[in-house]
Amino acid sequence: MSSKNTKEFARQLDKEDQLSSYRNEFHIPRDENGNELIYLCGNSLGLQPKQTRAYLDQELTDWAQLGVEGHLQAKNPWMPYHEFLSEGYAKIVGAVKSEVIAMNSLTVNLHLMMVSFYRPEGKKHKIVIEADAFPSDIYAVSSQIKHHGYEPDESLIKIRPREGENALRTEDIAKLIADKGDEIALLMLGGVNYYTGQVFDMKTLTKLAHKEDICVGFDLAHAAGNVKLELHNWNVDFAVWCSYKYLNSGPGSVAGAFIHEKHHKSNLPKFAGWWGHNKENRFKMPDDFEAIESAEGWQLSNPPILSLAAIRASLCIFDEVGMDILIEKSKKLTNYLIELLETLDSDKINIITPDQRGCQVSIQVKKGNKTLFDKITKKGVVADWREPDVIRVAPVPLYNSFTDVYKFYHILASSL
Ligand SMILES: *Cc1c(COP(=O)(O)O)cnc(C)c1O
């Protein structure tokens, strides 16, 4: 180890890194003296690709010059603009093109998906979620339960890790599914838990849940662009994600949804809007809604093109690199971080992220000592603090370097 926790060693790893040049494709935030910050917060807001501005400019120019005609005559016509994103999204989540759609925001999509996939009936009315799920997800599932006339106290099962453990065990979720399968209507987990960074075994859980006739959906806010996903092959019913975390598409940018092909022609109930209507006669403005038989059928409105342009700019980079190569670097980068952290005083900090993880590492600070977080922030680290006692850091393989990881470790060590 002693040879690894040096600046020189980190620099050497950067030299060997075939993706190191991608850092130059991003704007790295700086402090007031113009020095680059150590940005480890891509799990919260991904950095801006330098080419994003040109993508936005193109649409602003076409809007200025063409006005409404841009819907058909813009260089990238706005009418089918969302279709330009399907291939990129599909590659990231492991889907076929017709299964993904860029629309709305994450929580809105989660609600729309539950309209179709949370169908409580009789005794089978429960939703399973992680106890430490992101609050918005808990609000969303609870309000859906109430909307159907049930009570979250009765109908929401929040699964917790075992006493003294930080991560959920697949076997414990499996047991819950087997024991209570006849009461559970929907299994809705984060693909990667936002707090601990744990990646769930989505393939196995989907299979087990389906055996009990349970619908399966994942919130991929922390998974899309971070870990390997094969939603189609895993037979997941639906998934939602946002594009502003690992997908680097800008604050509040348009989200994504996946609906498995097998549901496209079904009669599942859905909330409808004109953008989900058959494209052939959408502009004949018929009264009867005729859903497009793909994920596009779940669209409500014509989408914000400027936001989609930012997503396109970002997806270009993902397309060029490919998820497999990205994940390969991600593993090296985060393994290096963990190796370094393991040399630090375990009486003061403790890693709660299990081995099943993407790039995020959650560092529990003993006694909830937030001054440690404040200290590293002052020294140029951008990470985040999650109550009650966790610092989350995410070395993002597209733009973080091994030197970033080393510098973070060095600052943390000297602040303990
Ligand atoms: C970031 C995040 C959200 C955010 O939801 P928005 O609708 O985009 O505001 C929701 N759920 C999870 C798990 C998240 O990590």
The ligand as a Tripos MOL2 file, in Angstrom:
@<TRIPOS>MOLECULE
LIG
   15    15     1     0     0
SMALL
NO_CHARGES

@<TRIPOS>ATOM
      1 C1        -32.0790   12.1280   -7.7640 C.3       1 LIG1
      2 C2        -33.1810   11.2230   -7.4290 C.ar      1 LIG1
      3 C3        -34.5130   11.5970   -7.6250 C.ar      1 LIG1
      4 C4        -34.8470   12.9800   -8.1270 C.3       1 LIG1
      5 O1        -36.1240   13.0880   -8.6330 O.3       1 LIG1
      6 P1        -36.5360   14.2700   -9.6190 P.3       1 LIG1
      7 O2        -37.9040   13.9230  -10.0010 O.co2     1 LIG1
      8 O3        -35.5390   14.2760  -10.7500 O.co2     1 LIG1
      9 O4        -36.4310   15.5670   -8.8620 O.co2     1 LIG1
     10 C5        -35.5000   10.6730   -7.3390 C.ar      1 LIG1
     11 N1        -35.1970    9.4460   -6.8590 N.ar      1 LIG1
     12 C6        -33.9150    9.0640   -6.6520 C.ar      1 LIG1
     13 C7        -33.6150    7.6910   -6.1330 C.3       1 LIG1
     14 C8        -32.8820    9.9420   -6.9140 C.ar      1 LIG1
     15 O5        -31.6290    9.5680   -6.6820 O.3       1 LIG1
@<TRIPOS>BOND
     1     1     2 1
     2     2     3 ar
     3     2    14 ar
     4     3     4 1
     5     3    10 ar
     6     4     5 1
     7     5     6 1
     8     6     7 2
     9     6     8 1
    10     6     9 1
    11    10    11 ar
    12    11    12 ar
    13    12    13 1
    14    12    14 ar
    15    14    15 1
@<TRIPOS>SUBSTRUCTURE
     1 LIG1         1 GROUP 0 **** ****
